[in-house]
């Protein structure tokens, strides 16, 4: 298997963790804020896998 396959699988697990954190932090402003920021960070790290950023 390629290294990128393992990296992508790891980021998908991080996304699932972020979703679980969001579910468990319902009712907590700071918990929800942190969970949403974590989810946003995971999504931003996944962008290069799906978008060609080197295109001119």
C-alpha positions as CSV (number, residue, x, y, z in Angstrom):
1,X,0.0,0.0,0.0
2,X,1.1,3.5,-0.6
3,X,2.0,5.9,2.1
4,X,-0.7,8.4,1.0
5,X,-3.3,5.7,1.5
6,X,-2.3,5.3,5.2
7,X,-2.2,9.1,5.6
8,X,-5.7,9.5,4.1
9,X,-7.0,6.7,6.3
10,X,-5.5,8.4,9.3
11,X,-7.2,11.7,8.5
12,X,-10.5,10.0,8.0
13,X,-10.2,8.5,11.5
14,X,-9.4,12.0,12.8
15,X,-12.6,13.3,11.1
16,X,-14.6,10.6,12.8
17,X,-13.1,11.5,16.1
18,X,-13.9,15.2,15.5
19,X,-17.6,14.2,14.8
20,X,-17.6,12.2,18.1
21,X,-16.2,15.1,20.0
22,X,-18.9,17.4,18.6
23,X,-21.6,14.9,19.6
24,X,-20.2,14.6,23.2
25,X,-19.8,18.4,23.6
26,X,-23.4,19.4,22.8
27,X,-24.3,21.9,25.5
28,X,-20.8,23.0,26.2
29,X,-19.8,26.2,24.4
30,X,-16.0,25.7,24.8
31,X,-16.2,22.0,24.1
32,X,-18.2,22.6,20.9
33,X,-15.9,25.4,19.8
34,X,-12.8,23.3,20.3
35,X,-14.5,20.3,18.5
36,X,-15.5,22.4,15.5
37,X,-12.0,23.9,15.2
38,X,-10.5,20.4,15.3
39,X,-12.9,19.3,12.6
40,X,-12.0,22.4,10.5
41,X,-8.3,21.6,10.9
42,X,-8.8,18.0,9.8
43,X,-10.8,19.2,6.7
44,X,-8.0,21.7,5.8
45,X,-5.4,19.0,6.0
46,X,-7.5,16.9,3.6
47,X,-7.8,19.6,1.0
48,X,-4.6,18.7,-0.8
49,X,-5.8,15.1,-1.3
50,X,-8.8,16.2,-3.3
51,X,-7.8,19.6,-4.9
52,X,-4.8,20.2,-7.2
53,X,-3.2,23.2,-5.5
54,X,-0.2,23.3,-7.8
55,X,-2.4,24.2,-10.8
56,X,-1.4,27.7,-12.3
